[in-house]
Amino acid sequence: MKFKATTILTIATALLLTASLAVAEMVQDSDGIRSPPPMNQVGPMGGNSMGNMVIPPEKLEAIRIIQSHYAEQLFSLRQDIRAKQVELNAIMLKPQPDTAKAKNTFRQIAALQIKETDTLIDMLARISIETDVRLPMLHTGQGGVQAKRE
């Protein structure tokens, strides 16, 4: 009985922690739109920049608007990925893990990561087309997992 209570408490704590991290990841703008954390807009020499690129304020605003369009979908996908990772950990931390269930849960995580990456690619392509600002694909998925498409 004590083992069950400890396991449930551990899972609940992990869910609470991942949920709070996911919420902290989102930034609420003054207009009430949740968007991803802002890109570095002030370079080391001042002014608006992303890495070594200097970007005019109107293009930065256009990029922010495009990011906010994708923010809710990306946020939701990342929450789903974290929840599945907690589920996978709960399966694997049992004295006798159900390997079939663990493999299936991992495949679900991989499918969600593919959706997340597809969404990021769509967002970056739209930024490139609409603002003429080229941004690299820096995200490789949670834990760098590479999954094959069915």
C-alpha positions in Angstrom: 0.0 0.0 0.0 2.9 2.4 0.8 4.5 1.6 -2.6 1.2 2.6 -4.4 0.9 5.8 -2.4 4.5 6.7 -3.1 4.1 6.0 -6.8 1.0 8.0 -7.1 2.6 10.9 -5.2 5.7 10.7 -7.4 3.6 10.8 -10.6 1.4 13.7 -9.3 4.5 15.6 -8.4 6.0 15.0 -11.9 2.8 16.1 -13.6 2.7 19.2 -11.5 6.3 20.1 -12.2 6.0 19.5 -15.9 2.8 21.5 -16.1 4.3 24.4 -14.2 7.4 24.3 -16.6 5.0 24.3 -19.6 3.1 27.3 -18.3 6.3 29.1 -17.5 7.5 28.5 -21.1 4.6 30.6 -22.4 4.8 34.4 -22.3 1.6 36.4 -21.9 1.7 39.6 -23.9 -0.1 42.8 -22.9 -2.7 42.1 -25.6 -3.5 38.7 -23.8 -2.0 36.5 -26.6 0.2 33.8 -25.4 3.4 33.4 -27.5 6.6 31.5 -27.3 9.5 33.2 -25.4 10.7 36.1 -27.5 13.8 35.8 -29.6 16.8 37.9 -28.6 15.8 41.3 -29.8 18.6 43.4 -28.3 22.0 42.5 -29.5 25.3 43.0 -27.7 25.8 46.3 -29.4 22.2 47.5 -28.9 19.5 47.6 -31.5 17.3 44.8 -32.8 19.0 41.6 -33.7 18.8 37.8 -33.8 22.2 36.4 -33.4 24.3 38.3 -35.9 21.3 39.5 -37.9 19.9 43.0 -37.5 16.2 43.0 -38.1 14.0 46.1 -38.4 11.3 46.6 -35.7 8.5 46.1 -38.2 9.8 42.7 -39.2 10.3 41.7 -35.6 6.7 42.6 -35.0 5.6 40.5 -38.0 7.6 37.6 -36.7 6.0 37.9 -33.2 2.6 37.9 -34.8 3.4 34.7 -36.8 4.9 33.1 -33.7 1.7 33.9 -31.7 -0.3 32.2 -34.4 1.5 28.9 -33.8 2.1 29.3 -30.0 -1.1 27.6 -28.8 -0.6 24.6 -31.1 3.1 24.2 -30.1 2.2 24.7 -26.4 -0.4 22.0 -26.6 1.9 19.6 -28.4 4.6 20.2 -25.8 2.2 19.5 -23.0 1.1 16.3 -24.6 4.7 15.2 -25.1 5.5 15.9 -21.5 2.4 14.0 -20.3 3.4 11.0 -22.4 6.9 11.2 -21.1 5.6 11.1 -17.5 3.4 8.1 -18.5 6.4 6.3 -20.0 8.4 6.9 -16.8 5.6 5.6 -14.7 5.5 2.4 -16.8 9.3 1.9 -16.6 9.5 2.6 -12.9 7.3 -0.3 -12.0 9.0 -3.4 -10.6 8.0 -5.3 -13.7 7.5 -2.8 -16.6 5.1 -3.7 -19.4 7.5 -3.4 -22.3 4.8 -3.5 -24.9 3.0 -0.6 -23.3 6.3 1.3 -22.9 7.1 0.8 -26.6 3.6 2.0 -27.6 3.9 5.0 -25.4 7.3 5.9 -26.8 5.9 5.6 -30.4 3.1 8.1 -29.3 5.8 10.5 -28.0 7.7 10.2 -31.3 4.5 10.9 -33.3 3.9 14.0 -31.2 7.5 15.1 -31.7 7.0 14.8 -35.5 3.9 17.0 -35.3 5.8 19.5 -33.2 8.7 19.6 -35.7 6.3 19.9 -38.7 4.6 22.8 -37.0 7.9 24.5 -36.3 8.9 24.0 -40.0 5.6 25.5 -41.1 6.1 28.5 -38.8 9.7 29.2 -40.0 8.7 28.8 -43.6 5.9 31.3 -43.1 8.3 33.7 -41.4 10.7 33.4 -44.3 8.0 34.0 -46.9 6.1 36.8 -45.2 9.1 38.7 -43.7 12.0 37.7 -45.9 13.9 36.8 -42.6 15.6 33.4 -42.8 15.8 31.6 -39.4 17.6 28.2 -38.9 15.8 25.1 -37.6 17.3 24.8 -34.1 14.8 22.4 -32.6 15.4 18.7 -33.0 12.6 17.4 -30.8 12.5 16.5 -27.1 15.6 14.6 -26.3 16.7 14.6 -30.0 14.5 11.6 -30.8 14.3 10.9 -34.5 11.2 9.1 -35.5 10.2 7.6 -38.9 7.0 8.6 -40.5 4.5 5.9 -41.2 
